[in-house]
């Protein structure tokens, strides 16, 4: 009769063999799929166009449904023209200057004073936090509204979603291509570790170390693409600031509005997890790289430069 230690050893070997067979099967199936698709592949141009087309369609659908879901979660109500006639006059004037259809205006209560431009199916929407009406003066409110309209004018949210979808599709294709190697190394590493009786040390085997290296490479690749997408998002924020300053002629008003929103998002005591426009005002290079919005200091500095240039032109004339 086998001893408990012997039975335990047999069970670990059995698990190891099962794991190895399972992952080898996955590796074989994924390799078959990769080879089959490679043989059936169209010419590179057609393949690229089809891939990008699928990514764009999926990204568009995800964006539209996501925007509608977000709007429903905000618990925002329509802001009627009778409640804020001056805001509607301002919206109409700015929209006419920008050549866009005036968006609907909604009122909400955010955790921190903010404004949000959304473009669901149908009419575009600007959601305004109720606190903005007491926090900002007329010029600051005008500049902030122009900033949100600039996002709608440039379809920034849609463009960002489509770019992210294309990148995610490209990453998915890359994962699919290397999946046979991933399954193979994982199976050998886990199976060998179980058979040896040290399942927790699977990453210390040669295939385990290779799998860790592959994970590091994939993680670095994904991080790089994320940084690229966030960089484009920050550039679009700068562009919206510049457009708002151009339309209103009041870059300093927008700078002042950003400062007020920044201060209002900070509590009087302690630290807060909230931030305005996605900013994290800390000296953290990684946070800066992953932020969707530039730091307020940098935005204000650029707006100040626009104001200085405007004054220079006036003096020259």
C-alpha positions in Angstrom: 0.0 0.0 0.0 1.4 3.4 -1.0 2.4 5.8 1.7 0.7 9.3 1.9 3.9 10.9 0.6 3.9 8.5 -2.3 0.3 9.2 -3.1 0.9 13.0 -2.9 3.9 12.6 -5.2 1.9 10.6 -7.7 -0.9 13.2 -7.7 1.5 16.1 -8.4 3.0 14.1 -11.3 -0.5 13.4 -12.6 -1.4 17.1 -12.3 1.9 18.1 -14.0 1.2 15.7 -17.0 -2.4 16.9 -17.3 -1.3 20.6 -17.3 1.4 19.8 -19.8 -1.0 18.0 -22.1 -3.6 20.7 -21.8 -1.2 23.6 -22.7 0.5 21.6 -25.5 -3.0 21.0 -27.0 -3.7 24.8 -26.8 -0.4 25.5 -28.4 -1.0 23.1 -31.2 -4.5 24.4 -31.8 -3.3 28.0 -31.8 -0.4 27.2 -34.1 -2.9 25.5 -36.5 -5.1 28.6 -36.5 -2.1 30.9 -37.1 -0.8 28.8 -40.0 -4.3 28.4 -41.5 -4.9 32.1 -41.4 -1.5 32.8 -42.8 -2.2 30.5 -45.8 -5.6 32.1 -46.4 -4.2 35.6 -45.9 -5.1 38.3 -48.5 -2.5 40.7 -49.9 -1.0 43.0 -47.2 -2.9 46.1 -48.3 -6.3 44.3 -48.3 -5.5 42.6 -44.9 -4.5 45.9 -43.4 -7.6 47.7 -44.7 -9.9 44.9 -43.4 -8.2 44.9 -40.0 -8.4 48.7 -39.7 -12.0 48.7 -40.9 -13.1 46.1 -38.3 -11.2 48.0 -35.6 -12.9 51.3 -36.6 -16.4 49.7 -36.6 -15.9 48.0 -33.2 -14.4 51.2 -31.8 -17.3 53.3 -33.1 -19.9 51.0 -31.7 -18.1 50.8 -28.3 -17.8 54.6 -28.2 -21.5 55.2 -29.0 -22.8 52.7 -26.6 -20.3 53.7 -23.9 -21.3 57.4 -24.3 -25.0 56.7 -24.0 -24.3 54.5 -20.9 -22.1 57.2 -19.3 -24.7 59.9 -20.0 -27.4 57.7 -18.3 -25.1 57.2 -15.3 -24.5 60.9 -14.7 -28.0 61.5 -13.5 -28.0 64.8 -15.5 -31.2 66.7 -16.3 -31.9 69.1 -19.2 -31.0 72.7 -18.5 -33.9 74.7 -20.0 -33.5 78.0 -21.8 -35.8 79.6 -19.2 -33.5 78.7 -16.4 -30.3 80.1 -18.0 -31.1 82.2 -21.1 -27.7 83.9 -21.0 -26.0 80.5 -21.1 -28.0 79.6 -24.2 -27.2 82.8 -25.9 -23.5 82.2 -25.2 -23.8 78.6 -26.5 -25.5 79.8 -29.7 -22.9 82.5 -30.3 -19.9 80.3 -29.7 -21.4 77.5 -31.8 -22.0 79.9 -34.7 -18.4 81.1 -34.5 -17.1 77.5 -34.5 -19.5 76.4 -37.3 -21.1 73.6 -35.2 -24.6 72.6 -34.3 -25.4 74.0 -30.8 -25.3 71.0 -28.4 -27.8 70.2 -25.7 -27.1 71.5 -22.3 -27.5 69.4 -19.2 -27.0 70.0 -15.5 -25.4 67.6 -13.1 -23.8 67.4 -9.7 -20.2 66.1 -9.9 -18.0 65.2 -7.0 -15.8 68.2 -8.1 -16.8 71.2 -10.3 -16.3 70.2 -13.9 -17.8 70.2 -17.4 -18.0 67.4 -19.9 -18.5 67.2 -23.7 -20.3 64.1 -25.0 -21.4 63.2 -28.5 -23.8 60.3 -28.3 -26.0 59.3 -31.3 -28.0 62.3 -32.2 -27.4 65.7 -30.8 -24.1 66.5 -28.9 -24.3 67.3 -25.2 -22.4 69.5 -22.8 -22.9 68.5 -19.2 -22.3 71.3 -16.7 -21.8 70.9 -13.0 -24.1 73.2 -11.0 -21.2 74.6 -9.0 -19.7 76.2 -12.1 -22.4 78.9 -12.0 -21.3 80.2 -8.7 -17.6 79.4 -9.0 -16.8 81.1 -12.4 -17.4 84.6 -13.6 -18.8 85.4 -17.0 -15.5 85.4 -18.9 -14.3 82.2 -17.2 -17.5 80.4 -17.9 -17.4 81.5 -21.6 -13.9 80.2 -22.0 -14.6 76.9 -20.3 -17.7 76.4 -22.5 -15.7 77.2 -25.6 -13.1 74.6 -24.5 -15.9 71.9 -24.4 -17.3 73.0 -27.7 -13.8 72.7 -29.2 -13.8 69.1 -28.2 -17.1 68.6 -30.0 -15.9 70.5 -33.0 -12.9 68.3 -33.4 -14.7 65.0 -32.4 -11.9 64.4 -29.9 -13.7 61.7 -28.0 -14.6 59.7 -31.1 -11.1 60.1 -32.6 -9.5 58.9 -29.4 -11.8 55.9 -29.1 -11.1 54.9 -32.7 -7.3 55.2 -32.3 -7.5 53.2 -29.1 -9.6 50.5 -30.8 -7.1 50.2 -33.7 -4.2 49.9 -31.3 -6.0 47.3 -29.2 -6.8 45.3 -32.4 -3.1 45.5 -33.4 -2.1 44.3 -29.9 -4.7 41.5 -30.1 -3.3 40.3 -33.5 0.2 40.3 -32.0 -0.9 38.2 -29.0 -2.6 35.8 -31.3 0.5 35.4 -33.4 2.7 34.6 -30.4 0.0 32.5 -28.6 1.5 29.1 -29.7 4.8 30.1 -28.0 3.1 31.5 -25.0 1.0 28.3 -24.5 4.0 26.1 -25.1 6.4 27.8 -22.6 3.6 28.1 -20.0 2.7 24.4 -20.3 6.3 23.2 -20.1 7.1 25.5 -17.2 4.0 24.6 -15.1 4.0 20.9 -16.0 7.7 20.5 -15.2 7.3 22.3 -11.9 4.4 20.1 -10.9 6.2 16.9 -11.9 9.3 18.0 -9.9 7.0 18.7 -6.9 7.7 22.4 -6.8 4.6 24.0 -8.5 5.3 27.4 -7.0 8.7 27.6 -8.6 7.5 27.2 -12.1 9.0 30.6 -13.0 12.4 29.5 -12.0 12.6 26.9 -14.8 14.1 27.8 -18.2 10.8 28.0 -20.0 9.3 29.8 -17.0 12.0 32.4 -17.2 11.4 32.7 -20.9 7.7 33.2 -20.2 8.5 35.9 -17.7 10.7 37.6 -20.3 7.8 37.4 -22.8 5.4 38.9 -20.3 7.8 41.7 -19.6 8.2 42.4 -23.3 4.4 42.3 -23.9 3.8 44.6 -20.8 6.4 47.1 -22.1 4.8 47.1 -25.5 1.4 47.6 -24.1 2.6 50.4 -21.8 4.3 52.1 -24.7 1.1 52.1 -26.8 -0.9 53.4 -23.8 1.6 56.2 -23.4 1.2 57.0 -27.1 -2.6 57.2 -26.8 -2.5 59.3 -23.6 0.1 61.7 -25.3 -2.4 62.3 -28.2 -5.1 62.9 -25.6 -3.0 65.6 -23.9 -2.2 67.2 -27.2 -6.0 67.4 -27.9 -6.5 69.2 -24.6 -3.9 71.7 -25.5 -5.6 72.2 -28.9 -9.0 72.7 -27.3 -7.4 75.3 -25.0 -5.9 77.1 -27.9 -9.2 76.9 -29.9 -11.1 78.3 -26.9 -8.6 81.1 -26.5 -8.9 81.9 -30.2 -12.7 82.0 -30.3 -13.2 84.0 -27.1 -10.0 86.0 -27.3 -9.7 85.4 -23.6 -6.8 83.0 -22.8 -6.3 84.4 -19.3 -10.0 83.8 -18.5 -9.6 80.1 -19.4 -6.4 80.0 -17.3 -8.2 81.5 -14.4 -11.1 79.0 -14.8 -8.7 76.1 -14.7 -7.0 77.4 -11.5 -10.4 77.8 -9.8 -11.5 74.3 -10.8 -8.1 72.9 -9.5 -8.5 74.6 -6.2 -12.1 73.6 -5.8 -11.2 70.0 -6.4 -8.9 70.0 -3.4 -10.3 69.7 0.2 -9.2 72.1 2.9 -7.9 69.2 5.0 -5.9 66.2 4.0 -5.6 64.6 0.5 -8.3 63.9 -2.0 -8.6 61.1 -4.6 -10.4 63.6 -6.8 -8.9 65.6 -9.6 -10.0 68.0 -12.2 -9.8 67.1 -15.9 -7.9 63.9 -15.0 -4.8 65.7 -13.7 -2.6 64.5 -10.9 -0.6 67.3 -9.5 2.4 65.3 -8.2 5.9 65.0 -9.3 5.5 61.5 -10.7 6.8 60.9 -14.2 4.7 57.7 -14.7 1.5 59.6 -13.7 2.4 62.3 -16.1 2.9 59.8 -18.9 -0.4 58.1 -18.2 -2.5 61.2 -17.6 -5.2 61.9 -20.2 -4.9 65.7 -19.4 -1.9 67.9 -19.1 -1.0 69.4 -15.7 -2.8 72.7 -14.9 0.5 74.5 -14.6 1.5 73.6 -18.1 -1.9 74.6 -19.6 -1.9 77.9 -17.7 1.7 78.6 -18.9 0.7 78.1 -22.6 -2.4 80.2 -22.2 -0.3 83.0 -20.6 2.0 82.8 -23.7 -1.0 83.2 -26.0 -2.1 86.2 -24.0 1.5 87.7 -24.3 1.6 87.1 -28.0 -1.8 88.7 -28.4 -0.7 91.8 -26.6 2.5 92.0 -28.6 0.5 91.9 -31.9 -1.8 94.7 -30.5 1.2 96.9 -29.6 2.8 96.3 -33.0 -0.3 97.3 -34.8 
